[in-house]
Amino acid sequence: MQNTAESGPDAPIDVTPLLDDPHTAYAALREAGAVHRITGPDGQPAWLVTRYDDVRSALADPRLSLDKRHATQGSYRGFSLPPALEANLLNMDPPDHTRVRRLVARAFTTRRVEALREPIGRTAEELLDAMEARGRADVIAAYAGPLPIVVICDLLGVPEGARRDFRAWTDALISPDPTRPHLMKEAIGAMLAFFTALIATKRAEPGDDLLSELIAVREEAAAEGEGLDQDVSGADRPGDRLTEDELTSLAFLILFAGYENTVHLIGTATLALLDHPAQCDRLRREPGELPSAVDEFMRHESPGPLAIRRFPTEDLTIGGVRIPAGDAVLLSIASANRDPERFPEPGTLDPDRDLSGHLALGHGIHRCLGAALARMETEIALGALISRFPGLRLDVPRADLRHRRTLRARGLISLPVTW
Ligand code: HEM
């Protein structure tokens, strides 16, 4: 994994081992150096940061911007969304990020998350009923995949009739078919049209859902003096409101951020339980232990192995390596969460360890906004699954299981089980 003398310190490392066996490969990289040159998922060169302390402080470093405008020409050629979807929190720095996040936090309250507890439990039981009737199932296709999409549809207030299309578009975005790139573009176009229409409907007829509340936050603020406030210098600045694009891209981000990671976490956590029957029995007996177990599952197999790419606004040093302004920087959450300097015996699944400060849900101002929902959903999903099927076991040899082969996500392609 190390750069060779011939290739020089700036030559990108070969990412194949990171795709084939990420934990072993990250362990080797952490040993070899704090920061490595890599070809990122967008095919462009980037710096990969591997050690816990560096990743944690970089996640909260205001000199690392999420705004692509800080990328030097050529350092970012990743996928771009239509402008109406680009105005999202994960492309923003303060002060825009502060304003939008504060408005969303006002609508995405603990009460709203708690209100989803009962519907999540009901949906989980319905999916398990359908699985039980068949006698065997793929946990990903039958359970981990459908559950989060229903939860997000409930959260945003997507009507029943539109949910089938919604799922098809989402799948086209998350598992793009490389032989048919137009499908992804079409799915994005369809989704943008869908959200635009949904927002218009909710504006006319608000419901008890997050989207209606986000619209209300906007309309309320707009009604209070066109949303323009004066700052201390007396200059006009955008006030407390969401623009139409921010509203649309928020809905899109919540779907995107909330769906894929949760599917992967429920899948890999189920596999961890099958691999550790004693821990599974303990959770069945003591469901009160589920919350810490869920945090250990996400430390052990972080569903989002890389944070969103960041761009230094000035030259800076990470782990002793000088990184020029504008270069793409990838922070490895997966590697940080298995750094033995912070988590001793990091490959061992141990819900009793000190889990404070794990980075699976990020850190700093962009810390996961849906953290409470993600935890609650995974706890309910795992609790319901293991109590329904005490004899749950793999339906294929362990060695046949495959993870998605990407740097961006850590999740199983399928998880066939029987009971
Ligand atoms: C297991 C599930 C989840 C994981 C592992 C996860 C992980 C993360 C991480 C690591 C970040 C920070 C990214 C960065 O700084 O580069 C993040 C941000 C975010 N997440 Fe999650 N997430 C999960 C579920 C959810 C859910 C269910 C929602 C909403 C329904 C959600 C909404 C968001 C949003 C809106 C942001 C952006 C926050 C900001 O920029 O201020 N996530 N998530």
Residues whose N, C-alpha, C, O or C-beta is under 5 A from the ligand:
A	BS01	HEM	L89 L90 R101 I254 A257 G258 N261 T262 L265 P303 G304 A307 I308 L359 A360 L361 G362 I365 H366 R367 C368 L369 G370 L373 A374
